[in-house]
Amino acid sequence: MLKHALFASVLLSSSAVIATPFGDADKGKHKSPSCIYCHGATGISNNDSYPHLAGQNAKYLYDSMKAYKDGLRRGPLADMMAAQLRMLNDDDLRDVAAFYAQQSPQAKD
């Protein structure tokens, strides 16, 4: 019986960890002013050259920004992205990712 109670306790506490938000979206809104110029204030770009960020998976957004920042993601705009992200630490990137992940993909600026 004690074994089952211990197992249930571990299971419940581990699910609480999984449910923790990826970053702080409120902080992310304030940390993303340079993103607005290309991706829009709500993550909906007005230019087809730049991807929409609104509603994307936060982990995907974080991984993408981290790869740009670390020089692992290449492409025509990679240097510009790396320059925009260079002053942000990992927590900042998580917050920005959380902000854009919470935006509605149908919203307009």
C-alpha positions in Angstrom: 0.0 0.0 0.0 2.8 2.4 0.9 4.4 1.7 -2.5 1.2 2.7 -4.3 0.9 5.9 -2.3 4.5 6.8 -3.1 4.0 6.0 -6.7 0.9 8.2 -6.9 2.7 11.0 -5.1 5.6 10.9 -7.6 3.2 10.7 -10.5 1.1 13.7 -9.3 4.2 15.8 -8.6 5.7 15.1 -12.0 2.6 16.0 -13.8 2.6 19.4 -12.1 6.1 20.0 -13.4 4.9 19.2 -16.9 2.0 21.6 -16.6 4.4 24.5 -15.7 4.3 27.2 -18.4 7.3 27.3 -20.8 8.0 31.0 -20.1 6.4 34.2 -18.8 4.3 35.7 -21.7 3.8 39.0 -19.9 7.5 39.4 -19.6 7.9 38.2 -23.2 5.7 41.0 -24.5 8.1 43.6 -23.0 11.2 41.7 -24.2 10.2 41.5 -27.8 10.0 45.1 -29.1 12.5 44.4 -32.0 10.4 41.4 -33.1 7.5 43.7 -34.0 9.2 45.3 -37.0 9.2 42.0 -39.0 6.7 39.7 -37.2 4.1 42.3 -36.0 3.0 43.2 -32.5 0.8 40.1 -32.2 3.0 37.8 -34.2 1.1 38.2 -37.5 3.5 39.6 -40.1 2.3 42.0 -42.8 5.2 40.9 -45.1 5.2 37.4 -46.6 9.0 37.3 -46.2 8.7 37.0 -42.5 6.9 34.0 -40.8 3.9 34.4 -38.4 4.8 33.6 -34.8 1.3 33.8 -33.3 0.1 30.5 -32.0 3.3 28.6 -32.8 4.5 26.1 -30.2 6.6 27.8 -27.6 9.4 25.2 -27.6 9.7 25.4 -31.4 10.0 29.2 -31.2 12.6 29.0 -28.4 14.6 26.3 -30.3 14.5 28.5 -33.4 15.6 31.6 -31.7 18.3 29.7 -29.8 19.6 28.2 -33.1 19.7 31.7 -34.7 21.5 33.2 -31.7 24.0 30.3 -31.6 24.7 30.5 -35.3 23.3 27.1 -36.0 20.4 28.2 -38.2 21.5 29.7 -41.5 19.7 31.5 -44.2 19.2 34.9 -45.8 18.1 36.6 -42.5 20.1 34.5 -40.1 22.7 37.3 -39.3 19.9 39.8 -38.7 18.1 37.4 -36.4 21.3 36.6 -34.5 22.0 40.3 -34.0 18.4 40.9 -32.7 18.7 38.0 -30.2 22.3 38.5 -29.0 21.3 40.5 -25.9 18.6 38.0 -24.8 19.5 35.1 -22.4 17.7 31.7 -22.4 15.0 32.9 -19.9 14.3 35.9 -22.2 14.0 33.6 -25.2 11.5 31.4 -23.3 9.5 34.5 -22.3 9.3 35.8 -25.9 8.4 32.3 -27.1 5.6 32.1 -24.5 4.3 35.5 -25.5 4.0 34.7 -29.2 2.7 31.2 -28.5 -0.2 32.7 -26.6 -1.2 35.0 -29.4 -4.1 34.2 -31.7 -3.1 33.2 -35.2 -6.1 35.1 -36.5 -5.3 38.4 -34.7 -4.2 41.5 -36.6 -1.9 44.3 -35.4 
